[in-house]
Amino acid sequence: MAKKRNYAENLFKEGSELFNSWRKSFDASADYRPGADARAAKANKQQKAAQGQFLGALLQGRRYDKKGKQK
């Protein structure tokens, strides 16, 4: 039972990180101020990394630390 709970907690954590990175990417893409393209590219890269971590957690049960390194 504890294993399922840890899996669900990890999945929730990765899902919330994915949502937050998607939101930042969306906001950066709509920006028009100078330097917006660079900020949008950085946000998109972070969003793709968060998406990969979420899929790894969902499909393979992987866990990641705060720096994005696999445990």
N, C-alpha and C positions, 0 to 999 in steps of 0.2 A: 504494500500500500504506500509506503514511504517513497518507493522508487517512482511510482506514478505521480505522486505529489511533486517530487523534485522535477520530473519531466515537465509537468504542467507549469510549474513556476518558472522554469527556464524558458519554456515556449512563450509564456506571457511576457517575460523580460525582453526576449529577442523581438517579439512582436511590437512591443511599445517602442523599442529603439528603432525598428524599421519605420513605424508610423512617424516618429519624431524626425527622422532623417528625410522621409518623404515630404513632410510638411516644410522643412527647411529648404529642400530642393525646389519645391513648388514655388515658395516665396522668392527664392533667389532667381528662378527663371523669369519671374514677372517683374523683376527689378529693372530699372532703366537708368540708374545713376552711373557715373563713370566707374569702371572696374567691375561692372555687373557680370560680364561674360566670364571673368576669372572666378568670381564667387560662385556663379552657377555651375561652372565646370567642377569646382572643388566639392560643392554640395551634391552634385550628381554622382561623383566618384564615391563619396561617403554613403550615399543612398544605395548604390550597387553593392558595396561591401556589406551593409546591414541586411540587404536582401539575401545575399549569399549566406550570411550567418543564420538568418531566420530559417532558410531552407535546410541548412545543415542541422539545425536544432530539430526541425520538424521531421525530416526524413531519416536522419541517422542518429538523433539523440545527442548531438555534439554539444559541448559546453565551451563557452568563450569567457576570457577575463575582460577587464575593462579596456585593455589595449587592443582587443580584437584577436588575441592569440588563442589558439585552441588549447584547452586544458588536457 
